[in-house]
Amino acid sequence: MRAIVAEGPGGPDVLRVVETDRPEPGPTEILVRVHAAGVNPVDWKTRARGFGVDGAEAPFIPGYDVSGVVEAVGAGVTLFRPGDAVYGMPRFPHFAGAYADYVTAPSRHFAHRPAGLDHVQAAALPLAALTAWQALVDTADVQPGERVLVHAAAGGVGHLAVQIAKARGAHVIGTAREAKHAFLRELGADETIDYTQQDFAEVLRDTGADVVLETIGGPQTARSLSVLRPGGRLVSIVPPDDAFPAAAEAARAEGKQAGFVMVEPDRAALLEIAKLVEDGRLRVRVDTTLPLEKAAEAHALGETDRTTGKIVLTVAD
């Protein structure tokens, strides 16, 4: 089968197309013929470092977002049968190897593909949507009427977080360049802030926020904490720096909460996300589609940090 391999740390040019053996599903696993694979920041960050979130070193096959068709099932699998269209984010933080013709993973890391979506759209969903869901629903427990600030709201996680927060009945504020404000309003954002022209902390000084989804990290985290109302919750999806523990402790002293969440495979959440899609309350924006062989180009584009929504690699017809 074809696969994209990161041969070592470096730029997009370390990605190579190779031929390798097709994996076989073990007990409780399924073999999925990949039709499309989503591209996420974690993909190019692990490529640049030469090792994954779990410390596994190059060479490796990048990619976590999968949409495809079940080719075979291992012993004990009851949820799927060959021919089923599925989507998921298998194995994270261990490498899933989504940039390939086939992947194997535990069956419960997948769900049936949402009705009405093609493989490209479905492949754009899992990692970003699960991140937003686990941050806003499972961790922050966003409630109707709460004010939710989403940073980088037009990005892969951000544009889905805006919609998930709206589906929870929240008042949503999104930060993005002014050119993307119309898009955010289409998604349901109630307020937009151009971070290149305005200081979000100043804009929200009087009104504040009950929940902040922190997607940038670093020095911005302390400023995000400053806009939280009493009892407010900040959830960061960025690995914390050395200053984060002190900032979190200071927040707790003010009756606020701050924490870091790492996304994980979650079949129950995939099912809830599918319901939102099928109810018309969640749509995914695909910025660019490229064939598998152009994975290096996809990484270079992603690293510009100027895309709206997601980049997706097409694998099978």
N, C-alpha and C positions, 0 to 999 in steps of 0.2 A: 504494500500500500504506500501511497505518498504521505509524507509528513514534513512539516517545517521543523528544523532543529536549530536551536541556539547553541552554537559550538563553543562559546565562551563569552566572557564579559566584553561589552563593547557596543557600538552603534548598530543601527539596523542591518548593516552589511554582514553581521555575524550570522544572520538567519540564512539557512540553506534548505533547498528542497532535496529530500533524500527518499530512497526506497527502503522500506523496512518491513518486517513481518507483521501480519495482521494479528492483533491480540485475540485471545479466546476468553470468553466469560467464565469466571469461576462460580462457585456456589453463591447464590443470592445476587449475582451480577447479571447485567444485560450487555450485549454487544450492540452498539448503535452505529449505523451508517450515517456519518455526519453529512448533512446537507449545507449547513452554514455554521460559522463559529464567530461569536462576538469578540471584539477587540477591546481590552480594558487597560487603564493605566498600569495595573499590576503586571500586565504582560510586558510592557516595555521597561518597567522598572526592574523586574527580575532579569530580563535580558541584559540590561545595562550593567547590573551587578554581577551577573553570571551565576546567581543562585536564587532559589525561591524563598517564599515566606517561611517555609519549614526548614530552610538551610540546605536543601538538596542542591548539589552543584551541577553545572553544565558538564556534558551536553544534555539538553532536555527539550521536549516538545512543549512549547508554550500553549496557553489558552485554557479557559475554563468554561466559557459559555458554549453550549451545545444545543443545536436543534437538528433532529434527524429522525430516522426510522429504525425501529428495533429489527435487528437482523437475526439474533438468536438470544435465547435466555438460558441462564445457568440453573443448576439444581435449586429447587426451593422457591423460585420466583413465581408469584401468583398475580402480580399487579399488571403485567404486560405480556403480550404475545407478539411473535414476529409480524411485522407490518404496521404496528402501532406507531403513530407519530408522537414524538416526545420532545420535551425540552428540559434543561436543567443546568446546574452548576456543580458537576460531580467532583468529589474528592478534596475540595479546597480545605486547608491550605496546601495539601499535597498536589503535585502536578497531575492534571487531568489529561493533558495531551490533546486538547481540542483542535489544534491546527493539524488535522490528519483526516484520512478517509474514514477511519474507524476509531471508536473509543470503547473501553469497557469500564464499568463502574457499578457500585451497588444500585439495585433497582430503585431503592427508596430515595436516591438522590435526584430522581426524575419525576415528572408528572406528564400527563397527556398535554400535548400542545394546545394552547387556547384556540377555541373555535374562531374562525375568521382571520387568523394570522397565517401568513406563509412562513417558510423556514427562516428567511432573512429577518423578518420582524421578530419571530420568536427567539432567534439566537441573540438578538440585541437586549433581551429582557433579563435573563436570570441573575447574573451577578449584581447588576446595578439595581434592579428592582428588589432583590433580596436584601441588599445593603440598606436601601431606603426603608423597607418594611421592618427589618429587625431594629433599626435605629429609632424610627418614629412610632411604630406600633408596639413592638415587644419591649423596648427599653424606655422610651419617653412616655409611652401610653398617652398619645395626643388625644385630647378631649374636644368635643364640639365647643366652638367659640374661642378656643385658645389661639393666641398669636404665635405663629411658627415662622422663624427666620431660616431660610434655606440659602446657604452660600453656594456660589457657582451654580445657580438655579437652572441654567440652560444646558448644563453638562449632562453626561450620561446618568449619573446618580441623581443629580439635581432636578432634571426635568420630570423624572418619575416621582421623586420625593414631593414636589409641588402637588402633583395629582393625588398622591396617597394621602397627604395632609388634608387636601380639599375633600377627599372622600370621607375623611374622619370628621368633617364639619369645621375645620380650622379656618382662621383668617391667615392667609399666607403672604409673607413678604419674601421676595427673591432678589438676590444681588446678581447682576450681570451687566455687560456692556449695553449701552442704550439701544444699539441696533437689534438686540435680542429681546427687548421689552415687549414688543407686540406678540412675539411667540409665547412669552411667559403669560401674558394676559389671556391668550387663547387657551392655555392650559388651566387657567383659573386663578392665577396669582392676583391678589387684591392690591398689593403694592409692589413697586419695583424700584430698585436703587442702583444707579450707575456707579459702581465702585471706583471707576476711573475719575469721576467728577465729584463724588460725594463721600463723606465719611459716614458709613452706616451707623456707627456708634453715636454720632451727632444727630443724625436723622431720627434715630429711635430713642434719643435721650429721655424724652418725656413719656412716650408710649410704652417702650420696652417690648419684651417678648417673653412668652412662657416657655418656649422651646427653641433652641438653636441647633440646627444640623450643621456642624462644623466640618467642612470638606477641604479646607486650606491648611489649617494647623499653624504651628510656629507662633510668632508674636501675635497673630490675629486672635488666637484663642483667648487671651486675657481680655482683649477688647470685646469679644463676643460674650464673655462672662459678664462684662460690665452692663450689658443691655438686658440681662435677665431680670425679670420681676422676682419678688420673694417667692420661694417655692419653685422657681423655674428650673429647667433641666437643659443642660448642654450635652449633646452626644457628638463625639468626634469619631470620624471614620478614618482619621489620619493617625498613624502610630505616634504616640506622644513623645515629645522631646523632653529634655531634662527639666524644663521649667514647668511641665504639666502637673506633676504631683503637688507642688506648692500652690499652683493656681487652683487646683481642685480643692485643696484643703482650705484655702481662703474663701472659696465659694461656699463650702459647707458651713463655715463660720457665719456666713450671711444668709443661711437658710436656703441655699441653692445646691444643685447637684451637678456634677460634671464627671463624665466617664468616657471611655474608649470602647468601641465595639468593633470586633472583626467578624465579617460575614462568614457564615457556615452553611453547608448544604441543609435544606429545609423543605421537605416535601409539603408539609402542611401550609407553609407560606406560599409555595408555588401554586397550590390549589386556590388560595385566597386571591393571589395576583391574577390568576386566570379568570376568576369570577369578575374581578374589576374590569378586565379587558373585555370580557363577553357582555358585561352590562354597559359598556361604552363609557366607563369612568376612568379608564387608563389607556393611553395610547403611547406607543414608543416611537421616537423620532430616529430614523436612520439617516445619518448625514452622508455617508459614503459607503458604497459597496465595491469590493475588489475581489478578484479571484485569489484562491489560496496561494498561488505562486507569487503574488505581489504582497506577501505579508510584510516584507521590509518596507515597502511604500506605505502600507497601512500604519506601521509603527512611526515612520517619519512624520506622517500627517498627524497622528495622535499627539506626538510630542510638541507640536506647535501650540497646543492648548487653545485652539481657535475653533474647534468643531462644535456643532450644535447637536446634541444627542449622541448617537453611537456610530462606530465604524464596524462593518461586518464583512467577513471573508466568506465567499461562496465556495463550497467544496464539491458537492454533487449536484447534478441537474435536478 
